[in-house]
Amino acid sequence: RPPRRTPLCRRADNADARLTPLGAACGLVGERRLERLREKQAAMQRGLRALRGFALPNAEWAAAGFGVKPNGELRTAEQMLHVPRAELCDVEAAMAAAPHGWRKACPEGASLLPLPSLGREAMEIEVKYSNYLERQAREVARLEEHAMASIPPHTDYAALPCLSKEEVEKLTATQPATLSEAGAIPGITPKALFYIYNHLRQAGGSSRREEGGAAEEEVPEPLRHHFPGASDASDASGAEPVAEG
């Protein structure tokens, strides 16, 4: 089976969205709670529509105190939440102070402000970490594609500096034959699997049992699995300029 993983999408802040429908299907959640969830999700969608429907040149965002280069490239309010240390309350204040930023694709414009209080925190978290979630999804897909990549016998896991002592001990004792087997070991994280896979590729020791052995693009740096500090890097938004319209 494919390597076991614990995606970042399984978080405490979105537990209601993930688990309430399951509880309702089992008869454990009433209609009132379901309706409250629907209201929250609708409010989050209104907030996202507002963030995506507002854009300013970087120069104006910079003048408002955001950490971007003061040039003429346009960024939406949603993209600004990807900028380090940008907070939703500050983005909302900038939107209220610049009504000319509403785009033609969002005719309701300023009527969407203030942003809904219901689901506000969940919406901000979802936007801020969407890039990391997308990257993790790509990395998980890559691990699943190479689930049967062979691990040479007697691999020296202690030589991999990124593995924890516990992971080294478990891998050494078990000696998994494939990434799939390594992922099935309790306590072996997705991040550890990426380190092992990268080591195999760098050492030229990966002889996959699955078909198709064409060379592949380099695996991206493993995703940080904890939110604190994830936005401390220089502008990690990867935001592209947006066109007016």
ChimeraX commands (.cxc) that place a marker at each C-alpha (Angstrom):
marker #1 position 0.00,0.00,0.00 radius 0.5
marker #1 position 1.13,3.62,-0.46 radius 0.5
marker #1 position 3.21,5.29,2.26 radius 0.5
marker #1 position 1.22,6.34,5.29 radius 0.5
marker #1 position 0.93,10.09,5.75 radius 0.5
marker #1 position -0.72,12.72,7.98 radius 0.5
marker #1 position -1.66,15.65,5.69 radius 0.5
marker #1 position -1.68,19.20,6.96 radius 0.5
marker #1 position -5.31,19.43,5.93 radius 0.5
marker #1 position -6.18,17.42,9.07 radius 0.5
marker #1 position -6.00,20.27,11.56 radius 0.5
marker #1 position -7.89,21.27,14.67 radius 0.5
marker #1 position -9.18,24.48,13.08 radius 0.5
marker #1 position -11.07,22.62,10.34 radius 0.5
marker #1 position -12.14,19.62,12.40 radius 0.5
marker #1 position -15.78,20.74,12.27 radius 0.5
marker #1 position -15.78,20.81,8.46 radius 0.5
marker #1 position -14.18,17.36,8.28 radius 0.5
marker #1 position -16.00,15.55,11.07 radius 0.5
marker #1 position -19.46,17.11,11.34 radius 0.5
marker #1 position -20.75,15.49,8.11 radius 0.5
marker #1 position -19.37,12.13,9.29 radius 0.5
marker #1 position -21.11,12.56,12.62 radius 0.5
marker #1 position -24.34,13.44,10.87 radius 0.5
marker #1 position -24.09,10.36,8.67 radius 0.5
marker #1 position -23.79,8.25,11.83 radius 0.5
marker #1 position -26.74,9.97,13.45 radius 0.5
marker #1 position -24.59,11.69,16.07 radius 0.5
marker #1 position -24.96,15.28,14.85 radius 0.5
marker #1 position -28.26,17.13,14.65 radius 0.5
marker #1 position -29.62,19.39,11.94 radius 0.5
marker #1 position -28.95,22.52,14.00 radius 0.5
marker #1 position -25.21,21.86,14.10 radius 0.5
marker #1 position -25.18,20.97,10.41 radius 0.5
marker #1 position -26.90,24.25,9.59 radius 0.5
marker #1 position -24.36,26.15,11.67 radius 0.5
marker #1 position -21.56,24.52,9.68 radius 0.5
marker #1 position -23.26,25.48,6.41 radius 0.5
marker #1 position -23.53,29.08,7.61 radius 0.5
marker #1 position -19.84,29.13,8.51 radius 0.5
marker #1 position -18.81,27.70,5.14 radius 0.5
marker #1 position -21.01,30.20,3.29 radius 0.5
marker #1 position -19.44,33.05,5.28 radius 0.5
marker #1 position -15.96,31.77,4.45 radius 0.5
marker #1 position -16.86,31.72,0.75 radius 0.5
marker #1 position -18.09,35.32,0.93 radius 0.5
marker #1 position -14.84,36.33,2.59 radius 0.5
marker #1 position -12.76,34.53,-0.03 radius 0.5
marker #1 position -14.76,36.20,-2.81 radius 0.5
marker #1 position -13.92,39.57,-1.31 radius 0.5
marker #1 position -10.21,38.77,-0.94 radius 0.5
marker #1 position -10.00,37.52,-4.52 radius 0.5
marker #1 position -11.99,40.43,-5.91 radius 0.5
marker #1 position -9.68,43.15,-4.58 radius 0.5
marker #1 position -6.23,44.00,-5.96 radius 0.5
marker #1 position -3.72,46.81,-5.59 radius 0.5
marker #1 position -0.25,47.49,-7.03 radius 0.5
marker #1 position 2.57,46.35,-4.78 radius 0.5
marker #1 position 3.49,50.00,-4.31 radius 0.5
marker #1 position 0.19,50.66,-2.55 radius 0.5
marker #1 position 0.45,47.50,-0.44 radius 0.5
marker #1 position 3.97,48.54,0.56 radius 0.5
marker #1 position 2.77,52.04,1.47 radius 0.5
marker #1 position 0.19,50.38,3.73 radius 0.5
marker #1 position 2.99,48.63,5.60 radius 0.5
marker #1 position 3.17,45.23,3.89 radius 0.5
marker #1 position 6.51,43.60,3.15 radius 0.5
marker #1 position 6.49,43.63,-0.65 radius 0.5
marker #1 position 8.62,45.42,-3.22 radius 0.5
marker #1 position 7.03,48.77,-4.14 radius 0.5
marker #1 position 6.45,48.19,-7.84 radius 0.5
marker #1 position 3.49,48.19,-10.19 radius 0.5
marker #1 position 2.62,44.48,-10.04 radius 0.5
marker #1 position -0.91,43.78,-8.86 radius 0.5
marker #1 position -1.66,41.45,-5.99 radius 0.5
marker #1 position -5.02,40.42,-4.69 radius 0.5
marker #1 position -5.89,40.70,-1.01 radius 0.5
marker #1 position -5.84,36.89,-0.91 radius 0.5
marker #1 position -2.27,36.84,-2.21 radius 0.5
marker #1 position -1.24,39.38,0.40 radius 0.5
marker #1 position -2.07,36.91,3.16 radius 0.5
marker #1 position 0.77,34.75,1.84 radius 0.5
marker #1 position 3.25,37.52,2.62 radius 0.5
marker #1 position 5.17,37.01,5.90 radius 0.5
marker #1 position 3.62,38.71,8.93 radius 0.5
marker #1 position 0.54,39.85,6.97 radius 0.5
marker #1 position -2.61,39.62,9.08 radius 0.5
marker #1 position -6.20,39.51,7.90 radius 0.5
marker #1 position -7.18,42.56,9.97 radius 0.5
marker #1 position -4.45,44.63,8.29 radius 0.5
marker #1 position -5.43,43.44,4.82 radius 0.5
marker #1 position -9.06,44.28,5.53 radius 0.5
marker #1 position -8.09,47.77,6.72 radius 0.5
marker #1 position -6.13,48.35,3.50 radius 0.5
marker #1 position -9.13,47.19,1.47 radius 0.5
marker #1 position -11.45,49.60,3.26 radius 0.5
marker #1 position -9.03,52.50,2.69 radius 0.5
marker #1 position -8.69,51.89,-1.07 radius 0.5
marker #1 position -12.12,51.38,-2.70 radius 0.5
marker #1 position -10.53,51.73,-6.15 radius 0.5
marker #1 position -8.98,48.30,-5.63 radius 0.5
marker #1 position -12.18,46.40,-6.30 radius 0.5
marker #1 position -11.93,44.53,-9.59 radius 0.5
marker #1 position -14.58,44.45,-12.31 radius 0.5
marker #1 position -15.08,40.74,-11.71 radius 0.5
marker #1 position -16.37,41.59,-8.22 radius 0.5
marker #1 position -19.19,44.10,-8.82 radius 0.5
marker #1 position -20.53,43.87,-5.26 radius 0.5
marker #1 position -17.18,45.26,-4.11 radius 0.5
marker #1 position -17.24,47.18,-0.85 radius 0.5
marker #1 position -20.56,45.61,0.16 radius 0.5
marker #1 position -18.54,42.52,1.11 radius 0.5
marker #1 position -16.82,44.50,3.88 radius 0.5
marker #1 position -16.45,44.04,6.75 radius 0.5
marker #1 position -15.43,40.44,6.20 radius 0.5
marker #1 position -17.72,37.97,7.99 radius 0.5
marker #1 position -16.81,37.24,11.60 radius 0.5
marker #1 position -18.15,33.70,11.33 radius 0.5
marker #1 position -15.37,31.42,10.08 radius 0.5
marker #1 position -12.94,34.33,9.89 radius 0.5
marker #1 position -10.02,32.59,11.62 radius 0.5
marker #1 position -10.52,29.37,9.65 radius 0.5
marker #1 position -10.58,31.34,6.39 radius 0.5
marker #1 position -7.33,33.15,7.24 radius 0.5
marker #1 position -5.57,29.89,8.12 radius 0.5
marker #1 position -6.84,28.22,4.95 radius 0.5
marker #1 position -5.53,31.07,2.77 radius 0.5
marker #1 position -2.19,31.48,4.54 radius 0.5
marker #1 position -1.24,27.85,4.25 radius 0.5
marker #1 position -2.82,26.97,0.91 radius 0.5
marker #1 position 0.58,27.01,-0.82 radius 0.5
marker #1 position 2.03,24.60,1.73 radius 0.5
marker #1 position -1.01,22.33,1.42 radius 0.5
marker #1 position -0.70,22.25,-2.36 radius 0.5
marker #1 position 2.99,21.45,-2.09 radius 0.5
marker #1 position 2.31,18.65,0.37 radius 0.5
marker #1 position -0.32,17.20,-1.96 radius 0.5
marker #1 position 2.24,17.10,-4.78 radius 0.5
marker #1 position 4.83,15.46,-2.52 radius 0.5
marker #1 position 2.36,12.87,-1.24 radius 0.5
marker #1 position 1.41,12.05,-4.84 radius 0.5
marker #1 position 5.08,11.59,-5.68 radius 0.5
marker #1 position 5.60,9.26,-2.73 radius 0.5
marker #1 position 2.59,7.22,-3.79 radius 0.5
marker #1 position 3.99,7.00,-7.30 radius 0.5
marker #1 position 7.24,5.62,-5.93 radius 0.5
marker #1 position 5.76,3.52,-3.14 radius 0.5
marker #1 position 7.57,0.42,-4.45 radius 0.5
marker #1 position 10.99,2.07,-4.79 radius 0.5
marker #1 position 13.52,-0.42,-3.42 radius 0.5
marker #1 position 15.63,0.36,-0.38 radius 0.5
marker #1 position 18.99,-1.48,-0.46 radius 0.5
marker #1 position 19.54,-4.00,2.36 radius 0.5
marker #1 position 21.59,-2.78,5.32 radius 0.5
marker #1 position 21.01,0.89,4.49 radius 0.5
marker #1 position 22.83,3.02,7.06 radius 0.5
marker #1 position 19.97,5.18,8.32 radius 0.5
marker #1 position 22.21,6.69,10.97 radius 0.5
marker #1 position 24.10,8.38,8.13 radius 0.5
marker #1 position 20.98,10.39,7.22 radius 0.5
marker #1 position 21.24,13.46,9.48 radius 0.5
marker #1 position 17.62,14.50,9.01 radius 0.5
marker #1 position 16.16,11.38,10.63 radius 0.5
marker #1 position 15.37,11.34,14.33 radius 0.5
marker #1 position 17.01,8.85,16.66 radius 0.5
marker #1 position 13.71,7.00,17.01 radius 0.5
marker #1 position 13.27,6.80,13.24 radius 0.5
marker #1 position 16.82,5.52,12.77 radius 0.5
marker #1 position 16.29,2.81,15.40 radius 0.5
marker #1 position 12.98,1.64,13.91 radius 0.5
marker #1 position 14.22,1.63,10.32 radius 0.5
marker #1 position 17.43,-0.16,11.26 radius 0.5
marker #1 position 15.57,-2.82,13.22 radius 0.5
marker #1 position 12.90,-3.36,10.56 radius 0.5
marker #1 position 15.04,-2.97,7.41 radius 0.5
marker #1 position 12.10,-2.22,5.07 radius 0.5
marker #1 position 12.55,-3.33,1.48 radius 0.5
marker #1 position 10.51,-0.51,-0.08 radius 0.5
marker #1 position 9.28,2.99,0.71 radius 0.5
marker #1 position 5.82,1.51,1.20 radius 0.5
marker #1 position 7.11,-0.80,3.90 radius 0.5
marker #1 position 9.00,2.07,5.52 radius 0.5
marker #1 position 5.83,4.17,5.54 radius 0.5
marker #1 position 3.93,1.38,7.29 radius 0.5
marker #1 position 6.27,1.50,10.32 radius 0.5
marker #1 position 4.60,3.34,13.24 radius 0.5
marker #1 position 6.39,6.60,13.96 radius 0.5
marker #1 position 7.91,7.05,10.50 radius 0.5
marker #1 position 6.74,10.44,9.25 radius 0.5
marker #1 position 6.11,11.57,5.65 radius 0.5
marker #1 position 9.09,13.89,6.05 radius 0.5
marker #1 position 11.31,10.90,6.89 radius 0.5
marker #1 position 10.11,9.12,3.77 radius 0.5
marker #1 position 11.11,12.09,1.63 radius 0.5
marker #1 position 14.58,12.11,3.19 radius 0.5
marker #1 position 14.95,8.41,2.47 radius 0.5
marker #1 position 13.71,8.82,-1.10 radius 0.5
marker #1 position 16.05,11.73,-1.75 radius 0.5
marker #1 position 18.94,9.68,-0.34 radius 0.5
marker #1 position 18.10,6.80,-2.67 radius 0.5
marker #1 position 18.01,9.05,-5.70 radius 0.5
marker #1 position 21.24,10.83,-4.81 radius 0.5
marker #1 position 22.99,7.55,-4.21 radius 0.5
marker #1 position 21.63,6.10,-7.44 radius 0.5
marker #1 position 20.36,3.14,-5.46 radius 0.5
marker #1 position 16.67,3.28,-6.25 radius 0.5
marker #1 position 15.60,0.40,-8.51 radius 0.5
marker #1 position 11.85,0.65,-8.63 radius 0.5
marker #1 position 9.76,-2.49,-8.99 radius 0.5
marker #1 position 7.11,-0.55,-10.83 radius 0.5
marker #1 position 7.28,0.07,-14.57 radius 0.5
marker #1 position 8.66,3.19,-16.15 radius 0.5
marker #1 position 12.06,4.23,-14.85 radius 0.5
marker #1 position 12.45,7.58,-16.61 radius 0.5
marker #1 position 14.41,10.26,-14.81 radius 0.5
marker #1 position 12.25,12.68,-12.87 radius 0.5
marker #1 position 12.54,16.25,-11.74 radius 0.5
marker #1 position 14.15,16.88,-8.41 radius 0.5
marker #1 position 11.93,16.34,-5.41 radius 0.5
marker #1 position 11.19,19.68,-3.73 radius 0.5
marker #1 position 12.38,20.41,-0.21 radius 0.5
marker #1 position 10.21,18.46,2.26 radius 0.5
marker #1 position 7.29,20.42,3.60 radius 0.5
marker #1 position 7.56,21.71,7.13 radius 0.5
marker #1 position 4.99,19.82,9.15 radius 0.5
marker #1 position 4.34,22.46,11.79 radius 0.5
marker #1 position 2.80,25.87,11.14 radius 0.5
marker #1 position 4.89,27.99,13.57 radius 0.5
marker #1 position 7.58,29.75,11.56 radius 0.5
marker #1 position 6.28,28.56,8.21 radius 0.5
marker #1 position 5.66,32.12,7.09 radius 0.5
marker #1 position 8.92,33.54,8.42 radius 0.5
marker #1 position 10.79,33.02,5.18 radius 0.5
marker #1 position 11.07,35.87,2.73 radius 0.5
marker #1 position 7.87,36.35,0.70 radius 0.5
marker #1 position 6.79,32.72,0.32 radius 0.5
marker #1 position 3.60,33.52,-1.49 radius 0.5
marker #1 position 4.81,32.61,-4.94 radius 0.5
marker #1 position 2.13,35.02,-6.08 radius 0.5
marker #1 position 2.01,35.93,-9.71 radius 0.5
marker #1 position 0.95,39.38,-10.91 radius 0.5
marker #1 position -2.78,39.49,-11.60 radius 0.5
marker #1 position -4.46,41.15,-14.51 radius 0.5
marker #1 position -7.13,43.78,-14.11 radius 0.5
marker #1 position -10.59,42.61,-14.97 radius 0.5
marker link #1:1,2 radius 0.2
marker link #1:2,3 radius 0.2
marker link #1:3,4 radius 0.2
marker link #1:4,5 radius 0.2
marker link #1:5,6 radius 0.2
marker link #1:6,7 radius 0.2
marker link #1:7,8 radius 0.2
marker link #1:8,9 radius 0.2
marker link #1:9,10 radius 0.2
marker link #1:10,11 radius 0.2
marker link #1:11,12 radius 0.2
marker link #1:12,13 radius 0.2
marker link #1:13,14 radius 0.2
marker link #1:14,15 radius 0.2
marker link #1:15,16 radius 0.2
marker link #1:16,17 radius 0.2
marker link #1:17,18 radius 0.2
marker link #1:18,19 radius 0.2
marker link #1:19,20 radius 0.2
marker link #1:20,21 radius 0.2
marker link #1:21,22 radius 0.2
marker link #1:22,23 radius 0.2
marker link #1:23,24 radius 0.2
marker link #1:24,25 radius 0.2
marker link #1:25,26 radius 0.2
marker link #1:26,27 radius 0.2
marker link #1:27,28 radius 0.2
marker link #1:28,29 radius 0.2
marker link #1:29,30 radius 0.2
marker link #1:30,31 radius 0.2
marker link #1:31,32 radius 0.2
marker link #1:32,33 radius 0.2
marker link #1:33,34 radius 0.2
marker link #1:34,35 radius 0.2
marker link #1:35,36 radius 0.2
marker link #1:36,37 radius 0.2
marker link #1:37,38 radius 0.2
marker link #1:38,39 radius 0.2
marker link #1:39,40 radius 0.2
marker link #1:40,41 radius 0.2
marker link #1:41,42 radius 0.2
marker link #1:42,43 radius 0.2
marker link #1:43,44 radius 0.2
marker link #1:44,45 radius 0.2
marker link #1:45,46 radius 0.2
marker link #1:46,47 radius 0.2
marker link #1:47,48 radius 0.2
marker link #1:48,49 radius 0.2
marker link #1:49,50 radius 0.2
marker link #1:50,51 radius 0.2
marker link #1:51,52 radius 0.2
marker link #1:52,53 radius 0.2
marker link #1:53,54 radius 0.2
marker link #1:54,55 radius 0.2
marker link #1:55,56 radius 0.2
marker link #1:56,57 radius 0.2
marker link #1:57,58 radius 0.2
marker link #1:58,59 radius 0.2
marker link #1:59,60 radius 0.2
marker link #1:60,61 radius 0.2
marker link #1:61,62 radius 0.2
marker link #1:62,63 radius 0.2
marker link #1:63,64 radius 0.2
marker link #1:64,65 radius 0.2
marker link #1:65,66 radius 0.2
marker link #1:66,67 radius 0.2
marker link #1:67,68 radius 0.2
marker link #1:68,69 radius 0.2
marker link #1:69,70 radius 0.2
marker link #1:70,71 radius 0.2
marker link #1:71,72 radius 0.2
marker link #1:72,73 radius 0.2
marker link #1:73,74 radius 0.2
marker link #1:74,75 radius 0.2
marker link #1:75,76 radius 0.2
marker link #1:76,77 radius 0.2
marker link #1:77,78 radius 0.2
marker link #1:78,79 radius 0.2
marker link #1:79,80 radius 0.2
marker link #1:80,81 radius 0.2
marker link #1:81,82 radius 0.2
marker link #1:82,83 radius 0.2
marker link #1:83,84 radius 0.2
marker link #1:84,85 radius 0.2
marker link #1:85,86 radius 0.2
marker link #1:86,87 radius 0.2
marker link #1:87,88 radius 0.2
marker link #1:88,89 radius 0.2
marker link #1:89,90 radius 0.2
marker link #1:90,91 radius 0.2
marker link #1:91,92 radius 0.2
marker link #1:92,93 radius 0.2
marker link #1:93,94 radius 0.2
marker link #1:94,95 radius 0.2
marker link #1:95,96 radius 0.2
marker link #1:96,97 radius 0.2
marker link #1:97,98 radius 0.2
marker link #1:98,99 radius 0.2
marker link #1:99,100 radius 0.2
marker link #1:100,101 radius 0.2
marker link #1:101,102 radius 0.2
marker link #1:102,103 radius 0.2
marker link #1:103,104 radius 0.2
marker link #1:104,105 radius 0.2
marker link #1:105,106 radius 0.2
marker link #1:106,107 radius 0.2
marker link #1:107,108 radius 0.2
marker link #1:108,109 radius 0.2
marker link #1:109,110 radius 0.2
marker link #1:110,111 radius 0.2
marker link #1:111,112 radius 0.2
marker link #1:112,113 radius 0.2
marker link #1:113,114 radius 0.2
marker link #1:114,115 radius 0.2
marker link #1:115,116 radius 0.2
marker link #1:116,117 radius 0.2
marker link #1:117,118 radius 0.2
marker link #1:118,119 radius 0.2
marker link #1:119,120 radius 0.2
marker link #1:120,121 radius 0.2
marker link #1:121,122 radius 0.2
marker link #1:122,123 radius 0.2
marker link #1:123,124 radius 0.2
marker link #1:124,125 radius 0.2
marker link #1:125,126 radius 0.2
marker link #1:126,127 radius 0.2
marker link #1:127,128 radius 0.2
marker link #1:128,129 radius 0.2
marker link #1:129,130 radius 0.2
marker link #1:130,131 radius 0.2
marker link #1:131,132 radius 0.2
marker link #1:132,133 radius 0.2
marker link #1:133,134 radius 0.2
marker link #1:134,135 radius 0.2
marker link #1:135,136 radius 0.2
marker link #1:136,137 radius 0.2
marker link #1:137,138 radius 0.2
marker link #1:138,139 radius 0.2
marker link #1:139,140 radius 0.2
marker link #1:140,141 radius 0.2
marker link #1:141,142 radius 0.2
marker link #1:142,143 radius 0.2
marker link #1:143,144 radius 0.2
marker link #1:144,145 radius 0.2
marker link #1:145,146 radius 0.2
marker link #1:146,147 radius 0.2
marker link #1:147,148 radius 0.2
marker link #1:148,149 radius 0.2
marker link #1:149,150 radius 0.2
marker link #1:150,151 radius 0.2
marker link #1:151,152 radius 0.2
marker link #1:152,153 radius 0.2
marker link #1:153,154 radius 0.2
marker link #1:154,155 radius 0.2
marker link #1:155,156 radius 0.2
marker link #1:156,157 radius 0.2
marker link #1:157,158 radius 0.2
marker link #1:158,159 radius 0.2
marker link #1:159,160 radius 0.2
marker link #1:160,161 radius 0.2
marker link #1:161,162 radius 0.2
marker link #1:162,163 radius 0.2
marker link #1:163,164 radius 0.2
marker link #1:164,165 radius 0.2
marker link #1:165,166 radius 0.2
marker link #1:166,167 radius 0.2
marker link #1:167,168 radius 0.2
marker link #1:168,169 radius 0.2
marker link #1:169,170 radius 0.2
marker link #1:170,171 radius 0.2
marker link #1:171,172 radius 0.2
marker link #1:172,173 radius 0.2
marker link #1:173,174 radius 0.2
marker link #1:174,175 radius 0.2
marker link #1:175,176 radius 0.2
marker link #1:176,177 radius 0.2
marker link #1:177,178 radius 0.2
marker link #1:178,179 radius 0.2
marker link #1:179,180 radius 0.2
marker link #1:180,181 radius 0.2
marker link #1:181,182 radius 0.2
marker link #1:182,183 radius 0.2
marker link #1:183,184 radius 0.2
marker link #1:184,185 radius 0.2
marker link #1:185,186 radius 0.2
marker link #1:186,187 radius 0.2
marker link #1:187,188 radius 0.2
marker link #1:188,189 radius 0.2
marker link #1:189,190 radius 0.2
marker link #1:190,191 radius 0.2
marker link #1:191,192 radius 0.2
marker link #1:192,193 radius 0.2
marker link #1:193,194 radius 0.2
marker link #1:194,195 radius 0.2
marker link #1:195,196 radius 0.2
marker link #1:196,197 radius 0.2
marker link #1:197,198 radius 0.2
marker link #1:198,199 radius 0.2
marker link #1:199,200 radius 0.2
marker link #1:200,201 radius 0.2
marker link #1:201,202 radius 0.2
marker link #1:202,203 radius 0.2
marker link #1:203,204 radius 0.2
marker link #1:204,205 radius 0.2
marker link #1:205,206 radius 0.2
marker link #1:206,207 radius 0.2
marker link #1:207,208 radius 0.2
marker link #1:208,209 radius 0.2
marker link #1:209,210 radius 0.2
marker link #1:210,211 radius 0.2
marker link #1:211,212 radius 0.2
marker link #1:212,213 radius 0.2
marker link #1:213,214 radius 0.2
marker link #1:214,215 radius 0.2
marker link #1:215,216 radius 0.2
marker link #1:216,217 radius 0.2
marker link #1:217,218 radius 0.2
marker link #1:218,219 radius 0.2
marker link #1:219,220 radius 0.2
marker link #1:220,221 radius 0.2
marker link #1:221,222 radius 0.2
marker link #1:222,223 radius 0.2
marker link #1:223,224 radius 0.2
marker link #1:224,225 radius 0.2
marker link #1:225,226 radius 0.2
marker link #1:226,227 radius 0.2
marker link #1:227,228 radius 0.2
marker link #1:228,229 radius 0.2
marker link #1:229,230 radius 0.2
marker link #1:230,231 radius 0.2
marker link #1:231,232 radius 0.2
marker link #1:232,233 radius 0.2
marker link #1:233,234 radius 0.2
marker link #1:234,235 radius 0.2
marker link #1:235,236 radius 0.2
marker link #1:236,237 radius 0.2
marker link #1:237,238 radius 0.2
marker link #1:238,239 radius 0.2
marker link #1:239,240 radius 0.2
marker link #1:240,241 radius 0.2
marker link #1:241,242 radius 0.2
marker link #1:242,243 radius 0.2
marker link #1:243,244 radius 0.2
marker link #1:244,245 radius 0.2
view
